[in-house]
């Protein structure tokens, strides 16, 4: 948490390694990518959170020759009341 333990702002980092998805029957090769960058989380209330992150996207095994790029992500989490 930043700047203190009671702050609604969390600062961190994320590293994502993902890929696969190839299909030899269709001639689609596997594709692997590494993503890394800063992450921010805002706890806007007891039941609502907003996450922001972005950074660099580096292909590890890139049959399409896309090259290095960037990514961004916006996500929210809302805890709904229990109905049952």
C-alpha positions as CSV (number, residue, x, y, z in Angstrom):
1,X,0.0,0.0,0.0
2,X,1.2,3.5,-0.8
3,X,1.9,5.8,1.0
4,X,0.8,4.0,4.2
5,X,-1.0,0.9,5.5
6,X,-4.4,2.5,5.4
7,X,-4.2,3.9,1.9
8,X,-6.6,2.7,-0.8
9,X,-3.8,2.6,-3.3
10,X,-1.7,-0.5,-3.9
11,X,1.4,-0.4,-6.1
12,X,3.1,-3.5,-7.4
13,X,4.3,-5.2,-10.6
14,X,3.2,-8.1,-12.7
15,X,4.9,-10.7,-14.8
16,X,2.9,-12.8,-17.2
17,X,4.1,-15.7,-19.2
18,X,1.5,-17.2,-21.5
19,X,1.1,-19.1,-24.7
20,X,0.4,-22.3,-26.5
21,X,-2.7,-22.5,-28.6
22,X,-1.2,-24.3,-31.5
23,X,-3.0,-26.9,-33.5
24,X,-1.0,-29.2,-35.7
25,X,-4.1,-30.4,-37.6
26,X,-4.9,-26.8,-38.7
27,X,-1.2,-25.8,-39.2
28,X,-1.3,-23.2,-36.3
29,X,2.0,-23.1,-34.4
30,X,2.4,-22.4,-30.7
31,X,3.0,-18.8,-29.7
32,X,4.6,-17.7,-26.4
33,X,4.9,-14.2,-24.9
34,X,6.3,-12.6,-21.8
35,X,4.5,-9.4,-20.4
36,X,5.9,-7.3,-17.6
37,X,5.1,-3.9,-16.1
38,X,3.7,-1.9,-13.1
39,X,0.3,-2.6,-11.6
40,X,-1.9,-0.2,-9.6
41,X,-5.0,-1.2,-7.6
42,X,-7.5,1.3,-6.1
43,X,-9.8,0.0,-3.3
44,X,-12.6,2.4,-3.9
45,X,-14.9,0.9,-1.4
46,X,-15.4,-2.3,0.7
47,X,-17.0,-4.0,-2.4
48,X,-15.4,-2.3,-5.3
49,X,-11.8,-2.4,-6.7
50,X,-10.2,-1.0,-9.9
51,X,-7.0,-2.4,-11.3
52,X,-4.7,-0.8,-13.9
53,X,-1.6,-2.3,-15.4
54,X,0.5,-2.1,-18.6
55,X,4.0,-2.6,-19.8
56,X,6.1,-4.3,-22.4
57,X,5.1,-7.4,-24.4
58,X,8.0,-9.5,-25.6
59,X,7.4,-12.5,-27.9
60,X,9.4,-15.6,-26.9
61,X,8.4,-17.9,-29.8
62,X,6.8,-15.7,-32.4
63,X,6.0,-17.4,-35.7
64,X,4.1,-14.3,-36.9
65,X,7.1,-12.0,-36.3
66,X,5.1,-9.4,-34.4
67,X,8.0,-8.0,-32.5
68,X,8.1,-6.4,-29.1
69,X,5.2,-4.2,-28.2
70,X,3.1,-3.0,-25.3
71,X,-0.1,-3.9,-23.5
72,X,-2.6,-2.3,-21.1
73,X,-5.3,-3.7,-18.9
74,X,-8.2,-2.1,-17.0
75,X,-10.2,-4.4,-14.7
76,X,-12.7,-3.9,-11.9
77,X,-14.0,-6.3,-9.2
78,X,-17.4,-5.7,-7.7
79,X,-18.6,-7.9,-4.8
80,X,-22.4,-8.2,-5.2
81,X,-24.7,-8.7,-2.3
82,X,-25.7,-12.3,-1.6
83,X,-29.2,-13.0,-3.0
84,X,-29.8,-16.5,-1.5
